[in-house]
């Protein structure tokens, strides 16, 4: 059976005609994942699609109690989605103490949940409220359900955990599964060591949630670097839901980085600028302290100035200690900066942990990077730093070898190295656009199903034709 050509002016008509190919006549029902749609004649599709495109709604769930990675990634996806759908709206549900990172973004708002933090695999604790974790998760679960029911999203994007923290998302998934809402899991490529993820996801019911509720899985990475479905032992039925978007990077700002460099480096002949970042900073003290202690040895070889961004979640006592250690040195300590990409672009070298967002932003700017991954308990950062270093994208120092002398030597080597030629396989950094297009297509199909009067779910391979 052949597909009808799509007019150039109809960006999404291809999906409608793909659906039409599932039935031999204009009135025969189309069975899609257990739901039936009696489709109208083909000429009606274009009008229904255009009507569906107006005002699509995206609901994002993300958990990030003492970090910035998940929240920053979700915020970037929300902004890109609204660029693709200017008349749409996005509601983000998050428990980050920082609230929203998209305060000035039109058509976006957020719901702040009481914060919880992960102390270890399966071990969650309240951040502030003096409640048991069971009571707090029950409260969070009810808030999520009420918000989702009232917002009536066309597409739900769940960040990282298919069932939510402590299964708090399951009642909402149950409710939305009986609607036309397109349900999507968004996950970075490397979560943790395969044996850890397989054990925890089976024990906590994450695989069951994926199988029961989800229409699609967007992986923010490349299968050539890390094949999520294969590494984590996903069943074949779940592996079919996976779409690799490429790495998600925050869009670059408009400020010129040379201004930042001129202010920080000044008129020092041959002066270099080193920027250190570590996301939220809750566990960044060891790296930052070691770097400050390595400054004299580095400057003995190369004139440098340093900008160290501690992150908002570094404990105050640790921040004070860094300030004392940096007295008399060309080190500027900042808790946060308004435009991290501007600093990354201005730097001669970035020293950072190997969190997803910081790593991708450094790659986007093309600035040489020296990564010192987190020791643990998760293996995620070690795995990322090793795989990226093997491809020549970054340099790395093993955290077990971290000392002022070792770090100083690595910094000097990185500053002295000739610029690397373009690697044979550069990182695919187009993930944010592809993710937004997939979400937009999912939202449009959900809205179109409502417009036609029947809830349906579209196979993921048909959604591919709409992006």
C-alpha positions as CSV (number, residue, x, y, z in Angstrom):
1,X,0.0,0.0,0.0
2,X,1.4,3.4,-1.0
3,X,1.3,6.7,0.8
4,X,-0.4,9.8,-0.6
5,X,2.1,12.6,-1.3
6,X,2.1,15.4,1.2
7,X,1.8,19.0,0.0
8,X,4.8,21.2,0.8
9,X,2.7,23.6,2.8
10,X,1.4,20.9,5.1
11,X,4.2,20.2,7.6
12,X,2.4,17.5,9.4
13,X,0.0,16.0,6.8
14,X,2.3,13.1,6.4
15,X,1.1,11.6,9.6
16,X,-2.5,11.8,8.6
17,X,-1.9,10.1,5.3
18,X,0.2,7.4,7.1
19,X,-2.9,6.8,9.3
20,X,-5.0,6.7,6.2
21,X,-2.8,3.9,4.8
22,X,-4.0,1.7,7.7
23,X,-7.5,1.4,6.3
24,X,-8.7,0.6,2.8
25,X,-11.8,2.9,2.9
26,X,-12.7,6.3,4.4
27,X,-15.1,4.8,6.9
28,X,-13.4,1.7,8.2
29,X,-12.2,2.0,11.8
30,X,-8.4,2.1,12.4
31,X,-7.2,0.1,15.3
32,X,-4.3,1.7,17.1
33,X,-2.9,0.3,20.4
34,X,-6.3,-1.0,21.4
35,X,-8.4,2.1,20.4
36,X,-10.6,2.5,17.4
37,X,-10.9,5.7,15.3
38,X,-13.6,6.0,12.6
39,X,-11.8,8.4,10.3
40,X,-13.5,11.0,8.1
41,X,-12.8,11.2,4.4
42,X,-9.2,12.3,3.6
43,X,-9.9,15.9,2.7
44,X,-11.1,16.5,6.3
45,X,-7.7,15.6,7.7
46,X,-6.0,18.8,6.9
47,X,-8.7,21.0,8.5
48,X,-8.7,18.8,11.6
49,X,-4.9,19.0,11.8
50,X,-4.8,22.8,11.6
51,X,-7.4,23.0,14.3
52,X,-5.5,20.7,16.5
53,X,-2.3,22.7,16.1
54,X,-3.6,25.6,18.0
55,X,-3.0,25.7,21.8
56,X,-1.3,22.4,22.4
57,X,-0.4,21.7,26.0
58,X,2.7,20.1,27.4
59,X,3.0,18.9,31.0
60,X,6.5,18.2,32.3
61,X,7.3,16.2,35.5
62,X,10.9,16.5,36.8
63,X,12.5,15.6,40.1
64,X,15.6,17.5,41.1
65,X,15.7,18.1,44.9
66,X,19.4,19.2,45.2
67,X,20.6,19.5,41.7
68,X,20.2,21.5,38.5
69,X,20.6,19.0,35.7
70,X,17.1,17.7,35.3
71,X,15.5,21.1,35.9
72,X,17.8,22.9,33.4
73,X,17.2,20.2,30.7
74,X,13.4,20.3,31.3
75,X,13.5,24.1,31.1
76,X,15.4,24.0,27.8
77,X,13.0,21.5,26.3
78,X,10.0,23.6,27.5
79,X,11.4,26.7,25.8
80,X,12.1,24.9,22.6
81,X,8.7,23.3,22.5
82,X,7.1,26.8,22.8
83,X,9.3,28.0,20.0
84,X,7.8,25.2,17.8
85,X,4.3,25.9,19.1
86,X,4.0,29.6,19.9
87,X,0.3,29.3,20.8
88,X,0.9,26.3,23.1
89,X,1.4,26.2,26.8
90,X,3.7,24.4,29.2
91,X,3.3,23.5,32.9
92,X,6.3,22.2,34.7
93,X,5.9,20.2,37.9
94,X,9.2,20.2,39.8
95,X,10.5,20.0,43.4
96,X,13.7,22.0,42.9
97,X,14.2,24.6,45.7
98,X,15.0,27.1,42.9
99,X,11.5,27.0,41.5
100,X,11.5,27.8,37.8
101,X,14.3,28.7,35.4
102,X,11.8,30.0,32.9
103,X,10.3,32.9,34.7
104,X,10.3,35.2,31.7
105,X,9.1,32.6,29.2
106,X,5.6,33.4,27.9
107,X,2.9,30.6,28.2
108,X,5.0,28.7,30.8
109,X,4.4,28.3,34.5
110,X,5.4,25.8,37.2
111,X,4.1,24.0,40.2
112,X,6.5,23.6,43.0
113,X,6.3,20.3,44.9
114,X,7.6,19.9,48.5
115,X,11.3,18.9,48.0
116,X,12.8,15.5,48.5
117,X,16.4,14.3,48.1
118,X,17.9,11.0,47.2
119,X,20.3,9.7,49.8
120,X,21.0,6.5,47.9
121,X,19.4,3.9,45.6
122,X,15.8,3.7,46.7
123,X,16.4,5.9,49.7
124,X,14.5,9.2,49.6
125,X,14.2,11.8,52.4
126,X,12.3,15.1,52.9
127,X,14.5,18.2,52.3
128,X,12.6,20.6,54.5
129,X,9.2,19.5,55.8
130,X,9.2,17.4,59.1
131,X,7.1,14.6,57.6
132,X,7.7,11.0,56.9
133,X,8.7,10.2,53.4
134,X,5.5,8.2,52.9
135,X,3.3,11.1,54.0
136,X,5.3,13.5,51.8
137,X,5.1,11.3,48.7
138,X,1.4,10.9,49.2
139,X,1.0,14.7,49.3
140,X,3.2,15.1,46.2
141,X,1.3,12.4,44.4
142,X,-2.1,14.1,45.0
143,X,-0.8,17.5,43.9
144,X,0.5,16.0,40.7
145,X,-2.7,14.2,40.0
146,X,-4.9,17.2,40.6
147,X,-2.7,19.4,38.4
148,X,-2.6,16.9,35.5
149,X,-6.4,16.4,35.7
150,X,-7.1,20.1,35.6
151,X,-4.4,21.0,33.0
152,X,-5.5,18.3,30.6
153,X,-2.2,18.0,28.7
154,X,-2.0,16.8,25.1
155,X,1.4,15.4,25.9
156,X,3.1,14.4,29.2
157,X,6.9,14.4,29.4
158,X,8.2,12.5,32.4
159,X,11.8,13.2,33.2
160,X,14.1,10.3,34.1
161,X,11.9,8.1,36.3
162,X,9.0,6.3,34.5
163,X,7.0,5.9,37.7
164,X,8.2,9.0,39.5
165,X,10.0,9.2,42.8
166,X,8.7,6.4,45.1
167,X,6.0,5.6,42.5
168,X,4.3,9.0,43.0
169,X,3.4,9.4,39.4
170,X,1.5,6.1,39.0
171,X,-2.0,7.5,39.9
172,X,-1.5,10.3,37.3
173,X,-0.4,7.8,34.7
174,X,-3.4,5.7,35.4
175,X,-5.7,8.7,34.9
176,X,-4.1,10.0,31.7
177,X,-3.8,6.6,30.1
178,X,-7.6,6.6,29.7
179,X,-7.4,9.9,27.8
180,X,-5.8,10.8,24.5
181,X,-2.7,12.3,26.2
182,X,0.5,11.2,24.6
183,X,2.8,9.9,27.4
184,X,6.6,10.2,26.8
185,X,9.6,9.4,28.9
186,X,12.6,11.6,28.5
187,X,15.9,10.2,29.7
188,X,19.6,11.0,29.4
189,X,21.6,8.2,27.9
190,X,23.7,7.1,30.9
191,X,21.7,6.7,34.1
192,X,24.1,4.5,36.1
193,X,25.9,1.2,35.8
194,X,23.8,-1.3,33.9
195,X,23.6,-3.8,36.8
196,X,22.3,-1.0,39.1
197,X,19.7,0.3,36.7
198,X,18.4,-3.2,35.8
199,X,18.1,-4.2,39.5
200,X,16.5,-0.9,40.7
201,X,14.1,-0.5,37.7
202,X,12.8,-4.1,38.2
203,X,12.5,-3.8,41.9
204,X,10.8,-0.4,41.8
205,X,8.4,-1.2,39.0
206,X,9.9,1.2,36.4
207,X,9.9,-1.4,33.6
208,X,6.3,-2.2,34.5
209,X,5.3,1.4,34.3
210,X,7.0,1.8,30.9
211,X,5.2,-1.1,29.5
212,X,1.8,-0.1,30.9
213,X,1.7,3.6,30.3
214,X,4.2,5.0,27.8
215,X,3.8,5.7,24.1
216,X,7.4,6.8,23.4
217,X,10.9,7.1,25.0
218,X,13.1,10.0,24.0
219,X,16.8,9.4,24.8
220,X,18.9,12.5,25.0
221,X,22.0,10.9,23.6
222,X,23.4,8.8,20.8
223,X,23.2,5.0,20.5
224,X,26.7,5.0,19.1
225,X,28.0,6.2,22.4
226,X,25.6,4.4,24.7
227,X,22.8,2.1,23.6
228,X,20.3,2.5,26.5
229,X,18.0,-0.4,25.5
230,X,20.8,-2.8,25.1
231,X,22.9,-1.8,28.1
232,X,20.0,-1.8,30.5
233,X,18.3,-4.9,29.2
234,X,15.1,-3.5,27.9
235,X,12.6,-6.0,26.5
236,X,12.1,-5.8,22.7
237,X,8.6,-4.3,23.0
238,X,10.0,-1.4,25.1
239,X,13.1,-1.0,22.9
240,X,10.8,-0.2,20.0
241,X,9.5,2.9,21.8
242,X,13.0,4.5,21.9
243,X,14.0,7.4,19.7
244,X,17.5,8.9,20.1
245,X,17.4,12.7,19.8
246,X,21.1,13.5,20.2
247,X,22.5,15.4,23.1
248,X,20.3,18.2,24.6
249,X,22.1,21.5,25.0
250,X,20.9,24.9,26.4
251,X,20.5,27.3,23.5
252,X,23.4,29.8,23.4
253,X,22.8,33.4,24.7
254,X,23.3,36.5,22.7
255,X,26.0,38.2,24.9
256,X,29.4,38.3,23.4
257,X,31.9,36.2,25.4
258,X,34.9,38.5,24.6
259,X,33.4,41.0,27.0
260,X,33.4,38.5,29.8
261,X,36.9,37.5,29.0
262,X,38.2,41.1,28.9
263,X,36.7,41.8,32.3
264,X,38.1,38.7,33.9
265,X,41.5,38.3,32.3
266,X,42.4,42.0,31.9
267,X,45.6,43.2,30.3
268,X,47.8,40.2,31.3
269,X,50.1,39.3,28.5
270,X,49.4,35.7,27.5
271,X,46.8,35.4,30.2
272,X,44.5,32.5,30.2
273,X,41.0,32.2,31.7
274,X,40.0,29.0,33.4
275,X,36.3,28.5,34.4
276,X,35.2,25.8,36.9
277,X,31.6,24.7,37.2
278,X,29.8,21.8,38.8
279,X,26.1,22.2,38.3
280,X,24.2,22.6,41.6
281,X,27.4,22.2,43.6
282,X,26.1,20.1,46.4
283,X,29.1,17.7,46.0
284,X,31.5,20.0,44.2
285,X,33.6,21.1,47.2
286,X,36.4,18.5,46.8
287,X,37.0,19.5,43.1
288,X,36.8,23.2,43.8
289,X,39.1,23.0,46.9
290,X,41.7,21.0,44.9
291,X,41.6,23.5,42.1
292,X,42.1,26.5,44.4
293,X,45.0,24.7,46.1
294,X,46.5,24.0,42.6
295,X,46.4,27.7,41.5
296,X,49.9,28.6,42.6
297,X,51.5,25.7,40.8
298,X,49.5,26.4,37.6
299,X,50.4,30.1,37.6
300,X,54.1,29.3,38.1
301,X,53.9,27.9,34.5
302,X,51.1,29.9,32.9
303,X,49.5,33.3,33.8
304,X,45.9,32.6,34.5
305,X,42.8,34.0,36.1
306,X,40.1,31.7,37.5
307,X,36.3,31.9,37.7
308,X,34.8,29.3,40.0
309,X,31.1,28.9,40.0
310,X,30.2,26.9,43.2
311,X,26.5,26.3,42.4
312,X,23.6,27.3,44.6
313,X,23.5,24.1,46.7
314,X,27.1,24.1,48.0
315,X,26.9,24.3,51.8
316,X,27.8,27.7,53.1
317,X,30.6,26.5,55.3
318,X,32.3,24.9,52.3
319,X,31.8,28.1,50.3
320,X,33.4,30.1,53.0
321,X,36.4,27.8,53.2
322,X,36.9,28.2,49.4
323,X,36.8,32.0,49.8
324,X,39.5,31.8,52.5
325,X,41.7,29.6,50.4
326,X,41.4,31.9,47.4
327,X,42.5,35.0,49.3
328,X,45.4,36.7,47.5
329,X,44.9,34.6,44.4
330,X,43.4,35.6,41.0
331,X,40.3,33.6,41.7
332,X,36.8,35.0,41.5
333,X,34.1,32.9,43.3
334,X,30.5,33.1,42.1
335,X,27.5,31.2,43.5
336,X,25.7,31.3,40.2
337,X,26.0,33.2,36.9
338,X,23.2,34.4,34.8
339,X,24.5,33.0,31.5
340,X,26.8,30.0,32.0
341,X,27.3,29.6,28.3
342,X,28.9,33.0,28.1
343,X,31.5,32.0,30.6
344,X,32.1,28.6,28.9
345,X,32.6,30.3,25.6
346,X,35.0,32.9,27.0
347,X,37.2,30.3,28.8
348,X,40.5,28.8,27.5
349,X,39.7,25.8,29.6
350,X,36.7,24.5,31.6
351,X,37.3,22.3,34.7
352,X,34.1,20.6,35.6
353,X,32.5,17.5,37.0
354,X,31.0,15.2,34.3
355,X,27.3,16.0,34.8
356,X,25.2,15.8,31.7
357,X,24.3,19.4,31.2
358,X,27.7,21.0,32.0
359,X,29.4,18.4,29.7
360,X,27.0,19.1,26.8
361,X,27.2,22.8,27.2
362,X,31.0,22.7,27.1
363,X,30.9,20.5,23.9
364,X,28.5,23.0,22.4
365,X,30.8,25.9,23.0
366,X,33.8,24.0,21.7
367,X,36.0,25.0,24.7
368,X,38.6,22.4,25.8
369,X,37.3,20.6,28.9
370,X,39.0,18.8,31.8
371,X,36.4,16.6,33.5
372,X,36.7,15.2,37.1
373,X,33.7,12.9,37.5
374,X,31.9,12.4,40.8
375,X,33.3,9.5,42.8
376,X,29.9,8.0,43.5
377,X,27.6,6.5,44.6
378,X,26.4,6.6,41.0
379,X,28.7,5.5,38.2
380,X,27.1,7.8,35.7
381,X,29.7,10.5,35.6
382,X,32.7,8.1,35.4
383,X,31.0,6.3,32.5
384,X,30.4,9.5,30.6
385,X,33.8,11.0,31.2
386,X,35.5,7.8,30.1
387,X,33.4,7.3,26.9
388,X,33.8,11.0,25.9
389,X,37.5,11.0,26.6
390,X,37.9,7.8,24.4
391,X,36.4,9.8,21.5
392,X,38.7,12.8,22.0
393,X,35.9,15.1,23.1
394,X,37.3,15.9,26.5
395,X,40.2,15.2,28.9
396,X,39.6,13.6,32.3
397,X,41.2,13.1,35.7
398,X,40.1,10.1,37.7
399,X,38.6,11.3,41.0
400,X,40.6,8.7,42.9
401,X,43.8,10.4,41.6
402,X,42.6,13.9,42.5
403,X,45.2,16.0,44.2
404,X,46.5,19.6,43.8
405,X,49.6,18.4,42.0
406,X,47.8,16.0,39.7
407,X,45.1,18.5,38.8
408,X,47.7,21.3,38.2
409,X,49.6,19.0,35.8
410,X,46.4,18.1,34.0
411,X,45.4,21.8,33.7
412,X,48.9,22.8,32.4
413,X,48.9,20.0,29.9
414,X,45.4,20.9,28.6
415,X,46.4,24.6,28.3
416,X,49.6,23.7,26.4
417,X,48.1,21.2,24.1
418,X,47.6,22.1,20.5
419,X,43.9,22.6,19.5
420,X,42.5,19.2,18.7
421,X,41.5,18.4,15.1
422,X,37.8,17.8,14.6
423,X,37.1,14.2,15.8
424,X,36.1,11.7,13.3
425,X,32.7,11.3,15.0
426,X,31.8,14.6,16.6
427,X,29.0,14.6,19.2
428,X,25.5,15.0,17.9
429,X,24.3,18.2,19.7
430,X,21.0,18.6,18.0
431,X,18.9,16.9,20.6
432,X,16.8,19.8,21.8
433,X,15.3,20.5,18.5
434,X,14.5,16.9,17.7
435,X,13.0,16.3,21.2
436,X,10.8,19.4,20.8
437,X,9.6,18.2,17.4
438,X,8.7,14.8,18.7
439,X,6.8,16.3,21.6
440,X,5.0,18.7,19.3
441,X,4.0,15.9,17.0
442,X,2.7,13.9,19.9
443,X,0.7,16.8,21.2
444,X,-0.8,17.5,17.8
445,X,-1.9,13.9,17.4
446,X,-3.5,13.9,20.8
447,X,-5.3,17.2,20.1
448,X,-6.4,15.9,16.7
449,X,-7.9,12.8,18.3
450,X,-9.9,14.9,20.7
451,X,-11.1,17.1,17.8
452,X,-12.3,14.0,16.0
453,X,-14.3,13.0,19.0
454,X,-12.4,9.7,19.9
455,X,-9.3,9.1,22.0
456,X,-6.6,7.2,20.2
457,X,-2.9,6.4,20.6
458,X,-0.6,6.5,17.6
459,X,2.2,4.0,17.1
460,X,5.6,5.7,17.6
461,X,6.8,4.8,14.1
462,X,3.9,6.9,12.6
463,X,4.9,9.9,14.8
464,X,8.3,9.7,13.2
465,X,6.6,10.8,9.9
466,X,5.4,14.1,11.5
467,X,8.8,15.4,12.6
